[in-house]
């Protein structure tokens, strides 16, 4: 007979076996096992603060990292859970083995507007990221068409010290990305936040040159206007 998920952990052990505290402390959590990183991550993603709170009461580590360096905080899907984890000592600037930080993970999230303010409040340093945030911000404007949301996130990050002229490995800035995609909302947002339209990528091209080459007429017009304003 298959074990009853209400009385056993995924490991097959009776709930509470080998764990601190009474078995009843863990029984209502079903198959969440506080000794397994994946289960702790699932609890964070599902917003199971009772489970995470029980772990804290018994001195168990809630900011467990897997073999790729991904921490529990990276699994959180709402600001309340992120705030709880951070107040228990989770590292807001942790990075996985590929260099992606907690902030990267939550810029990808559907709940970015709930999560990012909490991270910034707890000391996330966007300028310390070892992997550019540019792609994640561009996704907000281009792939998901969430222009207003992307603009709010940009403003938050710039206010926290992020460089709006950050470059990717090709030397491109968000203005170059806007030119490649004829994305006027992105171009206008970064220009308003102080982006420099004269910067060149590794091929020596400005965003305006790319916009002209690709026929990105809306962005080209806005970039030329910005360049004229900067001329003495």
N, C-alpha and C positions, 0 to 999 in steps of 0.2 A: 504494500500500500504506500502511495506517495506520502511524504511527510506533510503535515498540516502547516502551511506557511505562517499561521498565527502562533505556532508554538516552537518552530525551529528556525534557525538561521540558514542562510544560503549554503553554509558549509556543512549542514546536516546536524550540527550540534543543537542541543536544546537551548532555547534562548536563555541567556544569563550564564551558561556554562563557561567558566574560565574568564568571565567578565566581572568588573567591580560592581558592587551593589547587588541588590536583590534581583531575581529573575524578572519580577514584575516591572522593574525599571525599564526593561527593554522589550517586554512582551508585545506592547501595543505598536511597536515599530515594524511588525511583520518580518520581512526578509532583509531589512537593513542591518548590516553587521558592522559595528563600530571599529572592528579591527581590519576591515577591508577598505582600501582607498576608494574603489569604485562605488561602494555603497555610501560612503561619506559624501562623495561628489554628487551622487543621486539625491541624497537628502538635501544638500545645498541647492541643487537645481529645482527640487520640488518644494522648497521653502519649509522644510520640516525642522522648525526651530526647537520643537520639543526634543527631538532626537539629538540635535546638536547641543542643546542645553544640558541634556543628560550626560553627554560626553564631557562637557566642561566640568560639571559637578564632580565627575569621577577622575578628573585629571588626565583624560585621554587627549591626544593631539588631534585637533580638528583641522589643522592646516597641513594635511598630509600631501606630499608630492608623489606623483607616479614616476615610472622610469623615464618619462620624457620631460620631467620637471614641472608638470602641470599641477597647480595647487588647488585646494578646495575653493579658495576665493575666486579662482578662474571659472568655477562651475556655477557660482551664484547667478540667479536669474532675476533678482529684484533688489532694490536698494536696502530693504529691511534686513535681508540675509547678509548682504555685503557689510552693512554697518555692524551687525552682530559679530561677524567673523573678525572684522578689523578691531573691534573693541576687545576681542579676546587675543589680540596680538598677531593676527595674520599680516604678512608683509605686503603693503600696498604696491611695492615696486618689484615684486618677485617676477622673474622671467623664466620661461621654459628653456629647454636646451637649444631651441632654434632662435632664441633671442626675443620671442614675443612676450610682452609683459601682460600683467593683469589688465592694464588699460587697453592694450590691443584686443584682448578677448572681449572686453565689454563694449568697445566701439563696434564690434561685429554684432553684438546682441540686439535683439528686438527691443530690449528694455534699456537701451543706452542712456536715454534721458533720465531714467531712474537711477542707474548705476554710476555713471560718470561723476555727477555732483558729489556723491558719497565718497568716491575714491579721492577726488580732489580735496574734499574736506579733511580727509585722513592723511593727507601728505603725499599723494601721488605726484611724482615729478615728471611731467611729460617730456621735458627736455633731456632727461637722463636715459630715455629709451635707446637701446642698442640697435633697434630695427625701426626704420622710419614709420611714423604714423600716417604718412601721406596716403598710402593705398587705402587704409581703412576709412579715412575721411572722404576720399574720392568715391568710394563705394556708396556712401550715403547720398551723394549728389548724382551719381551716374547710374549705377546698377539698380538701386532701389528707388530712385526718383523721390527721395525724401529731402527735398530742398530745405524746407523750414527747419527740420530736425538737424540736418547737417550744418546749417548756419548757426544754430544755437550751440551745437557742440564745438564748432570752430571758435566761437566767441569765448566759451568756457576755457578751452585749452590755451588760447592766446593770452587770456587774462591770468592763467596759471604759469605762464612763462614759455609756452611752446612757440617756436619760430615759424611764422606763417610762410617763410621762404625755405623751409626744410626741403632738402633734395632727396630724390631716390638714387638708386645705384647708377642711373643713367644721367644724373645731374639735373633731372627735371623737377620743377616745382609744381604746385597745384595750378598755377597759371598755365604751365605747359600742358597739364592734364586737361584743363578746360579747353585749350586751343585744339587739342587732338580730338575732342568730343563735341566741339561747338556748344559747350555747356555754359550758357550765359549766367545762370544763377551762381554757379561756382566761381566764375571769373569776377562777378560783381562782389560776392561775399569776401573773397580774399583781397581784392583791391581795397575795399572799404576798411579792411583790417590792417592795411599797410603793406601789402605785397609789392615787390619791386618788379615792374614789367620789363626792366632792362636786362634782367639776369638771363644768361645763356646756358643751355645744357651742354653735355660733353661733346656734342657735334657742332657747337658754336651757334646754335639757333636760339633766338628769343621766342617767347610765346607768340608774339605777333607774326614772326616769320613763318612759324608752323601754321598758324591760323590762315595766313594768306596762301600758303602752299596747298593746304587741304580744303580751302574754300569754306572755312568756318567764319562766315561773314559777320554773324552777330558778335562773336567774341572779338574778331579783328577790329570792328568798329569801336568796341569798348576799350580795347587795349591801346589803339591809336589815340583815343581821347585822353586816356590816362598818361600816355607818354608826352603828349602836348602840354598837359598841366605841369609835368615835372621839369619841362625845359625852362631855363631862366629867361 
